[in-house]
Amino acid sequence: MSLHVEDASNIISESYYGTHTLVVYEDLEKLREFYSYYVKKKD
């Protein structure tokens, strides 16, 4: 399954507590983009 950063972040944020999720990044830039978006959203 290939998702945009925003979509992947939403899916993880909306999952139940204790759910294990595996995220595979295309490259280091995508990891940075996802992490930055996810952390800002959680605040």
MMTF fields as JSON, N, C-alpha, C and O atoms, coordinates in Angstrom:
{
  "mmtfVersion": "1.0.0",
  "mmtfProducer": "UNKNOWN",
  "numBonds": 171,
  "numAtoms": 172,
  "numGroups": 43,
  "numChains": 1,
  "numModels": 1,
  "chainsPerModel": [1],
  "groupsPerChain": [43],
  "chainIdList": ["A"],
  "bondAtomList": [4, 2, 8, 6, 12, 10, 16, 14, 20, 18, 24, 22, 28, 26, 32, 30, 36, 34, 40, 38, 44, 42, 48, 46, 52, 50, 56, 54, 60, 58, 64, 62, 68, 66, 72, 70, 76, 74, 80, 78, 84, 82, 88, 86, 92, 90, 96, 94, 100, 98, 104, 102, 108, 106, 112, 110, 116, 114, 120, 118, 124, 122, 128, 126, 132, 130, 136, 134, 140, 138, 144, 142, 148, 146, 152, 150, 156, 154, 160, 158, 164, 162, 168, 166],
  "bondOrderList": [1, 1, 1, 1, 1, 1, 1, 1, 1, 1, 1, 1, 1, 1, 1, 1, 1, 1, 1, 1, 1, 1, 1, 1, 1, 1, 1, 1, 1, 1, 1, 1, 1, 1, 1, 1, 1, 1, 1, 1, 1, 1],
  "groupList": [{"groupName": "MET", "atomNameList": ["N", "CA", "C", "O"], "elementList": ["N", "C", "C", "O"], "formalChargeList": [0, 0, 0, 0], "bondAtomList": [1, 0, 2, 1, 3, 2], "bondOrderList": [1, 1, 2], "singleLetterCode": "M", "chemCompType": "L-PEPTIDE LINKING"}, {"groupName": "SER", "atomNameList": ["N", "CA", "C", "O"], "elementList": ["N", "C", "C", "O"], "formalChargeList": [0, 0, 0, 0], "bondAtomList": [1, 0, 2, 1, 3, 2], "bondOrderList": [1, 1, 2], "singleLetterCode": "S", "chemCompType": "L-PEPTIDE LINKING"}, {"groupName": "LEU", "atomNameList": ["N", "CA", "C", "O"], "elementList": ["N", "C", "C", "O"], "formalChargeList": [0, 0, 0, 0], "bondAtomList": [1, 0, 2, 1, 3, 2], "bondOrderList": [1, 1, 2], "singleLetterCode": "L", "chemCompType": "L-PEPTIDE LINKING"}, {"groupName": "HIS", "atomNameList": ["N", "CA", "C", "O"], "elementList": ["N", "C", "C", "O"], "formalChargeList": [0, 0, 0, 0], "bondAtomList": [1, 0, 2, 1, 3, 2], "bondOrderList": [1, 1, 2], "singleLetterCode": "H", "chemCompType": "L-PEPTIDE LINKING"}, {"groupName": "VAL", "atomNameList": ["N", "CA", "C", "O"], "elementList": ["N", "C", "C", "O"], "formalChargeList": [0, 0, 0, 0], "bondAtomList": [1, 0, 2, 1, 3, 2], "bondOrderList": [1, 1, 2], "singleLetterCode": "V", "chemCompType": "L-PEPTIDE LINKING"}, {"groupName": "GLU", "atomNameList": ["N", "CA", "C", "O"], "elementList": ["N", "C", "C", "O"], "formalChargeList": [0, 0, 0, 0], "bondAtomList": [1, 0, 2, 1, 3, 2], "bondOrderList": [1, 1, 2], "singleLetterCode": "E", "chemCompType": "L-PEPTIDE LINKING"}, {"groupName": "ASP", "atomNameList": ["N", "CA", "C", "O"], "elementList": ["N", "C", "C", "O"], "formalChargeList": [0, 0, 0, 0], "bondAtomList": [1, 0, 2, 1, 3, 2], "bondOrderList": [1, 1, 2], "singleLetterCode": "D", "chemCompType": "L-PEPTIDE LINKING"}, {"groupName": "ALA", "atomNameList": ["N", "CA", "C", "O"], "elementList": ["N", "C", "C", "O"], "formalChargeList": [0, 0, 0, 0], "bondAtomList": [1, 0, 2, 1, 3, 2], "bondOrderList": [1, 1, 2], "singleLetterCode": "A", "chemCompType": "L-PEPTIDE LINKING"}, {"groupName": "ASN", "atomNameList": ["N", "CA", "C", "O"], "elementList": ["N", "C", "C", "O"], "formalChargeList": [0, 0, 0, 0], "bondAtomList": [1, 0, 2, 1, 3, 2], "bondOrderList": [1, 1, 2], "singleLetterCode": "N", "chemCompType": "L-PEPTIDE LINKING"}, {"groupName": "ILE", "atomNameList": ["N", "CA", "C", "O"], "elementList": ["N", "C", "C", "O"], "formalChargeList": [0, 0, 0, 0], "bondAtomList": [1, 0, 2, 1, 3, 2], "bondOrderList": [1, 1, 2], "singleLetterCode": "I", "chemCompType": "L-PEPTIDE LINKING"}, {"groupName": "TYR", "atomNameList": ["N", "CA", "C", "O"], "elementList": ["N", "C", "C", "O"], "formalChargeList": [0, 0, 0, 0], "bondAtomList": [1, 0, 2, 1, 3, 2], "bondOrderList": [1, 1, 2], "singleLetterCode": "Y", "chemCompType": "L-PEPTIDE LINKING"}, {"groupName": "GLY", "atomNameList": ["N", "CA", "C", "O"], "elementList": ["N", "C", "C", "O"], "formalChargeList": [0, 0, 0, 0], "bondAtomList": [1, 0, 2, 1, 3, 2], "bondOrderList": [1, 1, 2], "singleLetterCode": "G", "chemCompType": "PEPTIDE LINKING"}, {"groupName": "THR", "atomNameList": ["N", "CA", "C", "O"], "elementList": ["N", "C", "C", "O"], "formalChargeList": [0, 0, 0, 0], "bondAtomList": [1, 0, 2, 1, 3, 2], "bondOrderList": [1, 1, 2], "singleLetterCode": "T", "chemCompType": "L-PEPTIDE LINKING"}, {"groupName": "LYS", "atomNameList": ["N", "CA", "C", "O"], "elementList": ["N", "C", "C", "O"], "formalChargeList": [0, 0, 0, 0], "bondAtomList": [1, 0, 2, 1, 3, 2], "bondOrderList": [1, 1, 2], "singleLetterCode": "K", "chemCompType": "L-PEPTIDE LINKING"}, {"groupName": "ARG", "atomNameList": ["N", "CA", "C", "O"], "elementList": ["N", "C", "C", "O"], "formalChargeList": [0, 0, 0, 0], "bondAtomList": [1, 0, 2, 1, 3, 2], "bondOrderList": [1, 1, 2], "singleLetterCode": "R", "chemCompType": "L-PEPTIDE LINKING"}, {"groupName": "PHE", "atomNameList": ["N", "CA", "C", "O"], "elementList": ["N", "C", "C", "O"], "formalChargeList": [0, 0, 0, 0], "bondAtomList": [1, 0, 2, 1, 3, 2], "bondOrderList": [1, 1, 2], "singleLetterCode": "F", "chemCompType": "L-PEPTIDE LINKING"}],
  "groupTypeList": [0, 1, 2, 3, 4, 5, 6, 7, 1, 8, 9, 9, 1, 5, 1, 10, 10, 11, 12, 3, 12, 2, 4, 4, 10, 5, 6, 2, 5, 13, 2, 14, 5, 15, 10, 1, 10, 10, 4, 13, 13, 13, 6],
  "groupIdList": [1, 2, 3, 4, 5, 6, 7, 8, 9, 10, 11, 12, 13, 14, 15, 16, 17, 18, 19, 20, 21, 22, 23, 24, 25, 26, 27, 28, 29, 30, 31, 32, 33, 34, 35, 36, 37, 38, 39, 40, 41, 42, 43],
  "secStructList": [7, 7, 7, 7, 2, 2, 2, 2, 2, 2, 2, 2, 2, 2, 1, 7, 6, 6, 7, 7, 7, 7, 7, 7, 7, 1, 1, 2, 2, 2, 2, 2, 2, 2, 2, 2, 2, 2, 2, 2, 2, 2, 7],
  "xCoordList": [0.855, 0.0, 0.907, 1.806, 0.679, 1.467, 0.566, -0.482, 0.975, 0.156, 0.954, 2.183, 0.242, 0.87, 1.151, 0.547, 2.054, 2.453, 1.247, 1.119, 0.372, -0.791, -1.722, -2.225, -1.948, -2.83, -2.255, -2.972, -0.976, -0.332, -0.388, -0.652, -0.142, -0.201, -1.6, -1.757, -2.61, -3.994, -4.35, -4.991, -3.944, -4.243, -3.6, -4.238, -2.356, -1.663, -2.282, -2.463, -2.604, -3.195, -4.557, -4.919, -5.314, -6.673, -6.736, -7.815, -5.599, -5.612, -5.76, -5.482, -6.199, -6.406, -5.078, -4.058, -5.097, -3.914, -3.433, -4.231, -2.153, -1.583, -1.463, -0.903, -1.987, -1.877, -0.429, 0.196, 0.091, 1.447, 1.358, 0.572, 2.164, 2.139, 3.557, 4.488, 3.717, 5.009, 4.957, 4.09, 5.891, 5.968, 7.317, 8.363, 7.289, 8.512, 8.625, 7.72, 9.727, 9.933, 10.694, 11.585, 10.323, 11.017, 12.482, 13.368, 12.705, 14.048, 14.086, 13.064, 15.247, 15.421, 14.611, 14.114, 14.475, 13.692, 12.221, 11.597, 11.675, 10.28, 10.12, 9.108, 11.108, 11.089, 11.048, 10.251, 11.884, 11.909, 10.579, 10.071, 10.024, 8.747, 7.634, 6.847, 7.577, 6.55, 6.709, 5.742, 7.916, 8.158, 7.805, 7.152, 8.228, 7.924, 6.424, 5.91, 5.724, 4.275, 3.582, 2.697, 3.983, 3.342, 3.545, 2.6, 4.755, 5.054, 4.291, 3.759, 4.229, 3.482, 1.997, 1.335, 1.48, 0.06, -0.284, -1.38, 0.617, 0.372, 0.358, -0.16, 0.898, 0.941, -0.367, -0.475],
  "yCoordList": [-1.16, 0.0, 1.232, 1.343, 2.122, 3.344, 4.531, 4.708, 5.337, 6.464, 7.754, 7.747, 8.839, 10.142, 10.336, 9.673, 11.233, 11.49, 11.809, 11.267, 12.672, 13.079, 11.896, 11.732, 11.082, 9.92, 8.9, 8.38, 8.622, 7.668, 8.173, 7.404, 9.453, 10.048, 9.944, 9.634, 10.2, 10.105, 8.68, 8.471, 7.717, 6.32, 5.921, 5.281, 6.293, 5.95, 6.688, 6.102, 7.954, 8.748, 8.224, 8.32, 7.674, 7.213, 5.747, 5.241, 5.068, 3.654, 3.515, 4.446, 2.346, 2.068, 2.007, 1.616, 2.398, 2.31, 0.861, -0.06, 0.669, -0.671, -1.322, -2.411, -0.66, -1.185, -1.061, -0.014, -2.118, -2.094, -1.773, -2.376, -0.824, -0.384, -0.394, 0.077, -0.922, -0.929, 0.085, 0.018, 1.023, 2.035, 1.872, 1.906, 1.697, 1.578, 2.84, 3.173, 3.524, 4.791, 4.572, 3.727, 5.355, 5.295, 5.665, 5.023, 6.721, 7.244, 8.108, 8.308, 8.605, 9.399, 10.69, 11.136, 11.284, 12.516, 12.271, 13.105, 11.151, 10.808, 10.573, 10.96, 9.945, 9.754, 11.102, 11.295, 12.017, 13.357, 14.071, 14.696, 13.98, 14.627, 14.045, 14.787, 12.719, 12.063, 12.419, 12.81, 12.287, 12.534, 13.971, 14.208, 14.929, 16.343, 16.584, 17.275, 16.03, 16.201, 15.558, 16.159, 14.343, 13.59, 14.27, 14.383, 14.719, 15.365, 16.677, 16.969, 17.463, 18.728, 18.47, 19.218, 17.422, 17.093, 16.637, 16.919, 15.949, 15.417, 16.51, 16.278, 17.667, 18.763, 19.446, 20.374],
  "zCoordList": [0.0, 0.0, 0.0, 0.834, -0.901, -0.991, -0.67, -1.292, 0.296, 0.74, 0.741, 0.816, 0.657, 0.843, 2.327, 3.17, 2.639, 4.021, 4.897, 5.994, 4.429, 5.219, 5.48, 6.592, 4.468, 4.611, 5.596, 6.451, 5.471, 6.379, 7.814, 8.739, 7.998, 9.333, 9.921, 11.101, 9.111, 9.583, 9.993, 11.023, 9.206, 9.524, 10.849, 11.684, 11.04, 12.282, 13.465, 14.532, 13.288, 14.374, 14.801, 15.974, 13.863, 14.146, 14.581, 14.892, 14.604, 14.987, 16.502, 17.257, 16.922, 18.339, 19.08, 18.512, 20.35, 21.198, 21.23, 21.405, 21.063, 21.087, 19.72, 19.595, 18.697, 17.34, 16.87, 17.038, 16.289, 15.747, 14.262, 13.53, 13.829, 12.44, 11.885, 12.538, 10.699, 10.028, 8.898, 8.026, 8.921, 7.869, 7.176, 7.825, 5.868, 5.078, 4.234, 3.469, 4.381, 3.682, 2.383, 2.301, 1.362, 0.067, 0.2, -0.365, 0.968, 1.135, 2.395, 3.052, 2.715, 3.93, 3.891, 4.925, 2.734, 2.6, 2.956, 3.612, 2.535, 2.857, 4.36, 4.944, 4.98, 6.433, 7.141, 8.059, 6.732, 7.335, 7.154, 8.085, 5.969, 5.671, 6.55, 7.137, 6.634, 7.442, 8.914, 9.567, 9.435, 10.858, 11.224, 12.24, 10.409, 10.673, 10.678, 11.559, 9.717, 9.632, 10.828, 11.436, 11.16, 12.239, 13.591, 14.372, 13.87, 15.154, 15.289, 16.36, 14.237, 14.286, 14.511, 15.231, 13.902, 14.031, 15.447, 15.929, 16.112, 17.45, 18.518, 19.61, 18.246, 19.25, 19.428, 20.23]
}
